[in-house]
């Protein structure tokens, strides 16, 4: 959730942008995880609060980990 690629995936899906599949393997994995998380998370849920991971966002990640990660 801290990576730029993950955050970009969340931002892209929330803004309705087309996926960016022109990334390297590792970056693409993080980006796609961000897109998936952004799809299931409420749009109002922030990734961070005061520069730290939002506990509600982390909780959602933990509950949905199997759907988000390969």
N, C-alpha and C positions, 0 to 999 in steps of 0.2 A: 504494500500500500504506500510505501514511502518512495518508490521509484518514480521517476519522471514518466516512464512509459505507462505505468499503471494509471497515474493521474491523467495522462493524456487520453487514455482509453475511456476513462470515466467522463472526461470533458467532452470528447467527441460524441459519445452515445447520448449524452444529455443535451447536446446542441444539435442533434440530428444529423451529424456529419457522416459521410461515407467512411468505412473503415480504411485505415492506412496499412496495407499489407506489404509495404516496401521496407520492412524492418528486418534486422537479423533475427535468427532463431530465438535467442534469449529475450531480446527486446520485444519480439512479436508475442511471445508467451505472456510476458508481463502486461503488454498492451491489451491483449485479448482478455486476460483475467480482469483488467480494469473495465473493459467494455461489458463483460458479463456481470460484474459487481454493480456497475452503473445501471444495468438493466433491472436488476432485482431490488436495488436499494431505492427507498423513497427519494425523489428528486431534491427534497429539502435536507436530506442527510449530508452533513459535511464530512469530508475525509479527515480533516484535522480541526482541532479547537485549540487556539492559542499556541499554534506551532507543534502540537503533539497529536498523535493519533486519537481520533474521536472514539471513546469507549463503545458507543453504540455501533459505529461502523466496524470496529474490530469484532464485536459480538456477532454482527450479521455475517461477517467473513467466516467466523468459526462455525456458525450454524449451517452455512451454505457451502462450506469448503469443498465437499465432494462434487457439487454441481459446477463449481468454478474452476477447480484444478483438475488436470488430467490424471 
